Amino acid sequence: MKKMVVGVMIFLSLLLGCAPKYQIVLKSGQQLKAATKPDLNKDTGYYQYVDEDGKKVQLKEADVLLIKEK
């Protein structure tokens, strides 16, 4: 039973480690990293995402130059 639990934990950690990351380039030239895909809220005009530290972040759509998957 312990071997199965350890195997599942290793599998999940590998799976989570391979999750896509996103790079956000702002018009100012600043580069940010996102752990989740930035989603644009068309009502507010802000992108919302979670950064690598697990914090929720919002960026103005007008400030974003490029979003690409790493």
Backbone as XML, in Angstrom:
<?xml version="1.0"?>
<chain id="A" units="angstrom">
  <residue number="1" name="MET">
    <atom name="N" x="0.830" y="-1.197" z="0.000"/>
    <atom name="CA" x="0.000" y="0.000" z="0.000"/>
    <atom name="C" x="0.870" y="1.255" z="0.000"/>
  </residue>
  <residue number="2" name="LYS">
    <atom name="N" x="1.945" y="1.259" z="0.799"/>
    <atom name="CA" x="2.828" y="2.421" z="0.863"/>
    <atom name="C" x="3.486" y="2.680" z="-0.487"/>
  </residue>
  <residue number="3" name="LYS">
    <atom name="N" x="3.870" y="1.607" z="-1.175"/>
    <atom name="CA" x="4.519" y="1.766" z="-2.479"/>
    <atom name="C" x="3.558" y="2.411" z="-3.472"/>
  </residue>
  <residue number="4" name="MET">
    <atom name="N" x="2.302" y="2.036" z="-3.402"/>
    <atom name="CA" x="1.318" y="2.606" z="-4.316"/>
    <atom name="C" x="1.119" y="4.095" z="-4.029"/>
  </residue>
  <residue number="5" name="VAL">
    <atom name="N" x="1.042" y="4.456" z="-2.766"/>
    <atom name="CA" x="0.868" y="5.858" z="-2.385"/>
    <atom name="C" x="2.071" y="6.674" z="-2.837"/>
  </residue>
  <residue number="6" name="VAL">
    <atom name="N" x="3.270" y="6.152" z="-2.629"/>
    <atom name="CA" x="4.485" y="6.847" z="-3.052"/>
    <atom name="C" x="4.500" y="6.982" z="-4.574"/>
  </residue>
  <residue number="7" name="GLY">
    <atom name="N" x="4.114" y="5.953" z="-5.273"/>
    <atom name="CA" x="4.065" y="5.999" z="-6.733"/>
    <atom name="C" x="3.093" y="7.047" z="-7.243"/>
  </residue>
  <residue number="8" name="VAL">
    <atom name="N" x="1.934" y="7.119" z="-6.619"/>
    <atom name="CA" x="0.941" y="8.117" z="-7.009"/>
    <atom name="C" x="1.463" y="9.515" z="-6.725"/>
  </residue>
  <residue number="9" name="MET">
    <atom name="N" x="2.119" y="9.721" z="-5.603"/>
    <atom name="CA" x="2.667" y="11.037" z="-5.250"/>
    <atom name="C" x="3.740" y="11.459" z="-6.244"/>
  </residue>
  <residue number="10" name="ILE">
    <atom name="N" x="4.590" y="10.536" z="-6.638"/>
    <atom name="CA" x="5.642" y="10.844" z="-7.615"/>
    <atom name="C" x="5.006" y="11.194" z="-8.956"/>
  </residue>
  <residue number="11" name="PHE">
    <atom name="N" x="4.016" y="10.422" z="-9.374"/>
    <atom name="CA" x="3.337" y="10.690" z="-10.635"/>
    <atom name="C" x="2.687" y="12.072" z="-10.634"/>
  </residue>
  <residue number="12" name="LEU">
    <atom name="N" x="2.003" y="12.416" z="-9.558"/>
    <atom name="CA" x="1.338" y="13.721" z="-9.479"/>
    <atom name="C" x="2.345" y="14.871" z="-9.476"/>
  </residue>
  <residue number="13" name="SER">
    <atom name="N" x="3.463" y="14.693" z="-8.791"/>
    <atom name="CA" x="4.464" y="15.757" z="-8.763"/>
    <atom name="C" x="5.090" y="15.960" z="-10.137"/>
  </residue>
  <residue number="14" name="LEU">
    <atom name="N" x="5.288" y="14.873" z="-10.881"/>
    <atom name="CA" x="5.799" y="14.999" z="-12.244"/>
    <atom name="C" x="4.778" y="15.659" z="-13.152"/>
  </residue>
  <residue number="15" name="LEU">
    <atom name="N" x="3.539" y="15.296" z="-12.985"/>
    <atom name="CA" x="2.477" y="15.868" z="-13.791"/>
    <atom name="C" x="2.341" y="17.366" z="-13.531"/>
  </residue>
  <residue number="16" name="LEU">
    <atom name="N" x="2.378" y="17.769" z="-12.288"/>
    <atom name="CA" x="2.260" y="19.182" z="-11.948"/>
    <atom name="C" x="3.495" y="19.964" z="-12.374"/>
  </residue>
  <residue number="17" name="GLY">
    <atom name="N" x="4.639" y="19.331" z="-12.341"/>
    <atom name="CA" x="5.874" y="19.996" z="-12.761"/>
    <atom name="C" x="5.910" y="20.256" z="-14.249"/>
  </residue>
  <residue number="18" name="CYS">
    <atom name="N" x="5.126" y="19.546" z="-15.019"/>
    <atom name="CA" x="5.080" y="19.708" z="-16.467"/>
    <atom name="C" x="3.950" y="20.628" z="-16.913"/>
  </residue>
  <residue number="19" name="ALA">
    <atom name="N" x="3.256" y="21.216" z="-15.968"/>
    <atom name="CA" x="2.154" y="22.108" z="-16.324"/>
    <atom name="C" x="2.687" y="23.299" z="-17.111"/>
  </residue>
  <residue number="20" name="PRO">
    <atom name="N" x="1.926" y="23.755" z="-18.084"/>
    <atom name="CA" x="2.406" y="24.872" z="-18.896"/>
    <atom name="C" x="2.569" y="26.138" z="-18.072"/>
  </residue>
  <residue number="21" name="LYS">
    <atom name="N" x="3.579" y="26.875" z="-18.388"/>
    <atom name="CA" x="3.837" y="28.173" z="-17.770"/>
    <atom name="C" x="3.704" y="29.210" z="-18.876"/>
  </residue>
  <residue number="22" name="TYR">
    <atom name="N" x="3.404" y="30.418" z="-18.513"/>
    <atom name="CA" x="3.202" y="31.472" z="-19.486"/>
    <atom name="C" x="4.129" y="32.643" z="-19.189"/>
  </residue>
  <residue number="23" name="GLN">
    <atom name="N" x="4.614" y="33.268" z="-20.241"/>
    <atom name="CA" x="5.435" y="34.465" z="-20.123"/>
    <atom name="C" x="4.604" y="35.634" z="-20.641"/>
  </residue>
  <residue number="24" name="ILE">
    <atom name="N" x="4.571" y="36.694" z="-19.874"/>
    <atom name="CA" x="3.818" y="37.886" z="-20.241"/>
    <atom name="C" x="4.831" y="39.010" z="-20.441"/>
  </residue>
  <residue number="25" name="VAL">
    <atom name="N" x="4.775" y="39.637" z="-21.603"/>
    <atom name="CA" x="5.651" y="40.763" z="-21.890"/>
    <atom name="C" x="4.786" y="42.015" z="-21.933"/>
  </residue>
  <residue number="26" name="LEU">
    <atom name="N" x="5.162" y="42.984" z="-21.103"/>
    <atom name="CA" x="4.425" y="44.238" z="-21.059"/>
    <atom name="C" x="5.000" y="45.224" z="-22.069"/>
  </residue>
  <residue number="27" name="LYS">
    <atom name="N" x="4.235" y="46.229" z="-22.429"/>
    <atom name="CA" x="4.683" y="47.246" z="-23.376"/>
    <atom name="C" x="5.887" y="48.009" z="-22.841"/>
  </residue>
  <residue number="28" name="SER">
    <atom name="N" x="6.078" y="48.028" z="-21.536"/>
    <atom name="CA" x="7.223" y="48.691" z="-20.917"/>
    <atom name="C" x="8.499" y="47.860" z="-21.054"/>
  </residue>
  <residue number="29" name="GLY">
    <atom name="N" x="8.361" y="46.603" z="-21.512"/>
    <atom name="CA" x="9.504" y="45.706" z="-21.644"/>
    <atom name="C" x="9.649" y="44.732" z="-20.485"/>
  </residue>
  <residue number="30" name="GLN">
    <atom name="N" x="8.918" y="44.956" z="-19.424"/>
    <atom name="CA" x="8.961" y="44.066" z="-18.256"/>
    <atom name="C" x="8.408" y="42.699" z="-18.642"/>
  </residue>
  <residue number="31" name="GLN">
    <atom name="N" x="9.037" y="41.638" z="-18.135"/>
    <atom name="CA" x="8.594" y="40.281" z="-18.405"/>
    <atom name="C" x="8.149" y="39.629" z="-17.106"/>
  </residue>
  <residue number="32" name="LEU">
    <atom name="N" x="6.965" y="39.023" z="-17.142"/>
    <atom name="CA" x="6.385" y="38.370" z="-15.976"/>
    <atom name="C" x="6.141" y="36.905" z="-16.306"/>
  </residue>
  <residue number="33" name="LYS">
    <atom name="N" x="6.092" y="36.076" z="-15.269"/>
    <atom name="CA" x="5.806" y="34.652" z="-15.448"/>
    <atom name="C" x="4.497" y="34.322" z="-14.743"/>
  </residue>
  <residue number="34" name="ALA">
    <atom name="N" x="3.697" y="33.499" z="-15.413"/>
    <atom name="CA" x="2.404" y="33.095" z="-14.875"/>
    <atom name="C" x="2.345" y="31.585" z="-14.774"/>
  </residue>
  <residue number="35" name="ALA">
    <atom name="N" x="1.766" y="31.093" z="-13.681"/>
    <atom name="CA" x="1.591" y="29.656" z="-13.498"/>
    <atom name="C" x="0.315" y="29.184" z="-14.186"/>
  </residue>
  <residue number="36" name="THR">
    <atom name="N" x="-0.646" y="30.092" z="-14.372"/>
    <atom name="CA" x="-1.894" y="29.757" z="-15.053"/>
    <atom name="C" x="-2.042" y="30.646" z="-16.282"/>
  </residue>
  <residue number="37" name="LYS">
    <atom name="N" x="-2.862" y="30.207" z="-17.199"/>
    <atom name="CA" x="-3.086" y="30.984" z="-18.419"/>
    <atom name="C" x="-3.835" y="32.269" z="-18.076"/>
  </residue>
  <residue number="38" name="PRO">
    <atom name="N" x="-3.292" y="33.411" z="-18.479"/>
    <atom name="CA" x="-4.001" y="34.670" z="-18.230"/>
    <atom name="C" x="-5.314" y="34.717" z="-19.013"/>
  </residue>
  <residue number="39" name="ASP">
    <atom name="N" x="-6.387" y="35.001" z="-18.313"/>
    <atom name="CA" x="-7.710" y="35.097" z="-18.926"/>
    <atom name="C" x="-8.149" y="36.555" z="-18.927"/>
  </residue>
  <residue number="40" name="LEU">
    <atom name="N" x="-8.628" y="37.018" z="-20.071"/>
    <atom name="CA" x="-9.073" y="38.395" z="-20.194"/>
    <atom name="C" x="-10.536" y="38.509" z="-19.811"/>
  </residue>
  <residue number="41" name="ASN">
    <atom name="N" x="-10.820" y="39.383" z="-18.862"/>
    <atom name="CA" x="-12.189" y="39.708" z="-18.497"/>
    <atom name="C" x="-12.577" y="40.913" z="-19.350"/>
  </residue>
  <residue number="42" name="LYS">
    <atom name="N" x="-13.373" y="40.680" z="-20.369"/>
    <atom name="CA" x="-13.729" y="41.741" z="-21.318"/>
    <atom name="C" x="-14.549" y="42.855" z="-20.670"/>
  </residue>
  <residue number="43" name="ASP">
    <atom name="N" x="-15.248" y="42.537" z="-19.595"/>
    <atom name="CA" x="-16.046" y="43.560" z="-18.910"/>
    <atom name="C" x="-15.160" y="44.587" z="-18.206"/>
  </residue>
  <residue number="44" name="THR">
    <atom name="N" x="-14.062" y="44.112" z="-17.605"/>
    <atom name="CA" x="-13.184" y="45.010" z="-16.847"/>
    <atom name="C" x="-11.966" y="45.455" z="-17.646"/>
  </residue>
  <residue number="45" name="GLY">
    <atom name="N" x="-11.584" y="44.686" z="-18.680"/>
    <atom name="CA" x="-10.391" y="45.019" z="-19.460"/>
    <atom name="C" x="-9.099" y="44.599" z="-18.783"/>
  </residue>
  <residue number="46" name="TYR">
    <atom name="N" x="-9.182" y="43.640" z="-17.855"/>
    <atom name="CA" x="-8.004" y="43.162" z="-17.131"/>
    <atom name="C" x="-7.770" y="41.679" z="-17.394"/>
  </residue>
  <residue number="47" name="TYR">
    <atom name="N" x="-6.500" y="41.311" z="-17.516"/>
    <atom name="CA" x="-6.101" y="39.906" z="-17.517"/>
    <atom name="C" x="-5.976" y="39.463" z="-16.074"/>
  </residue>
  <residue number="48" name="GLN">
    <atom name="N" x="-6.415" y="38.259" z="-15.783"/>
    <atom name="CA" x="-6.291" y="37.683" z="-14.445"/>
    <atom name="C" x="-5.531" y="36.372" z="-14.555"/>
  </residue>
  <residue number="49" name="TYR">
    <atom name="N" x="-4.561" y="36.172" z="-13.659"/>
    <atom name="CA" x="-3.789" y="34.934" z="-13.643"/>
    <atom name="C" x="-3.189" y="34.731" z="-12.261"/>
  </residue>
  <residue number="50" name="VAL">
    <atom name="N" x="-2.578" y="33.561" z="-12.061"/>
    <atom name="CA" x="-1.865" y="33.252" z="-10.812"/>
    <atom name="C" x="-0.388" y="33.206" z="-11.151"/>
  </residue>
  <residue number="51" name="ASP">
    <atom name="N" x="0.422" y="33.955" z="-10.389"/>
    <atom name="CA" x="1.861" y="33.961" z="-10.659"/>
    <atom name="C" x="2.527" y="32.737" z="-10.055"/>
  </residue>
  <residue number="52" name="GLU">
    <atom name="N" x="3.834" y="32.641" z="-10.214"/>
    <atom name="CA" x="4.572" y="31.458" z="-9.743"/>
    <atom name="C" x="4.578" y="31.324" z="-8.226"/>
  </residue>
  <residue number="53" name="ASP">
    <atom name="N" x="4.297" y="32.404" z="-7.512"/>
    <atom name="CA" x="4.234" y="32.353" z="-6.050"/>
    <atom name="C" x="2.840" y="32.017" z="-5.539"/>
  </residue>
  <residue number="54" name="GLY">
    <atom name="N" x="1.894" y="31.799" z="-6.476"/>
    <atom name="CA" x="0.535" y="31.456" z="-6.084"/>
    <atom name="C" x="-0.349" y="32.659" z="-5.817"/>
  </residue>
  <residue number="55" name="LYS">
    <atom name="N" x="0.113" y="33.860" z="-6.160"/>
    <atom name="CA" x="-0.666" y="35.077" z="-5.927"/>
    <atom name="C" x="-1.514" y="35.398" z="-7.154"/>
  </residue>
  <residue number="56" name="LYS">
    <atom name="N" x="-2.743" y="35.865" z="-6.908"/>
    <atom name="CA" x="-3.618" y="36.295" z="-7.993"/>
    <atom name="C" x="-3.170" y="37.684" z="-8.445"/>
  </residue>
  <residue number="57" name="VAL">
    <atom name="N" x="-3.078" y="37.855" z="-9.762"/>
    <atom name="CA" x="-2.589" y="39.100" z="-10.338"/>
    <atom name="C" x="-3.566" y="39.573" z="-11.407"/>
  </residue>
  <residue number="58" name="GLN">
    <atom name="N" x="-3.708" y="40.890" z="-11.519"/>
    <atom name="CA" x="-4.506" y="41.490" z="-12.576"/>
    <atom name="C" x="-3.640" y="42.498" z="-13.322"/>
  </residue>
  <residue number="59" name="LEU">
    <atom name="N" x="-3.728" y="42.476" z="-14.657"/>
    <atom name="CA" x="-3.001" y="43.413" z="-15.500"/>
    <atom name="C" x="-3.972" y="44.042" z="-16.486"/>
  </residue>
  <residue number="60" name="LYS">
    <atom name="N" x="-3.785" y="45.341" z="-16.750"/>
    <atom name="CA" x="-4.599" y="46.007" z="-17.761"/>
    <atom name="C" x="-4.287" y="45.435" z="-19.132"/>
  </residue>
  <residue number="61" name="GLU">
    <atom name="N" x="-5.312" y="45.196" z="-19.912"/>
    <atom name="CA" x="-5.131" y="44.676" z="-21.263"/>
    <atom name="C" x="-4.254" y="45.620" z="-22.087"/>
  </residue>
  <residue number="62" name="ALA">
    <atom name="N" x="-4.395" y="46.917" z="-21.889"/>
    <atom name="CA" x="-3.647" y="47.920" z="-22.653"/>
    <atom name="C" x="-2.151" y="47.867" z="-22.358"/>
  </residue>
  <residue number="63" name="ASP">
    <atom name="N" x="-1.753" y="47.315" z="-21.211"/>
    <atom name="CA" x="-0.348" y="47.241" z="-20.822"/>
    <atom name="C" x="0.362" y="46.007" z="-21.381"/>
  </residue>
  <residue number="64" name="VAL">
    <atom name="N" x="-0.406" y="45.027" z="-21.842"/>
    <atom name="CA" x="0.158" y="43.737" z="-22.270"/>
    <atom name="C" x="0.495" y="43.778" z="-23.765"/>
  </residue>
  <residue number="65" name="LEU">
    <atom name="N" x="1.732" y="43.413" z="-24.070"/>
    <atom name="CA" x="2.188" y="43.340" z="-25.464"/>
    <atom name="C" x="2.027" y="41.932" z="-26.020"/>
  </residue>
  <residue number="66" name="LEU">
    <atom name="N" x="2.418" y="40.918" z="-25.190"/>
    <atom name="CA" x="2.481" y="39.555" z="-25.675"/>
    <atom name="C" x="2.302" y="38.575" z="-24.526"/>
  </residue>
  <residue number="67" name="ILE">
    <atom name="N" x="1.586" y="37.494" z="-24.789"/>
    <atom name="CA" x="1.463" y="36.373" z="-23.854"/>
    <atom name="C" x="1.818" y="35.120" z="-24.624"/>
  </residue>
  <residue number="68" name="LYS">
    <atom name="N" x="2.811" y="34.372" z="-24.130"/>
    <atom name="CA" x="3.172" y="33.140" z="-24.815"/>
    <atom name="C" x="3.389" y="32.017" z="-23.813"/>
  </residue>
  <residue number="69" name="GLU">
    <atom name="N" x="3.087" y="30.802" z="-24.286"/>
    <atom name="CA" x="3.264" y="29.606" z="-23.459"/>
    <atom name="C" x="4.726" y="29.204" z="-23.504"/>
  </residue>
  <residue number="70" name="LYS">
    <atom name="N" x="5.282" y="28.861" z="-22.375"/>
    <atom name="CA" x="6.685" y="28.429" z="-22.284"/>
    <atom name="C" x="6.775" y="26.941" z="-22.372"/>
  </residue>
</chain>
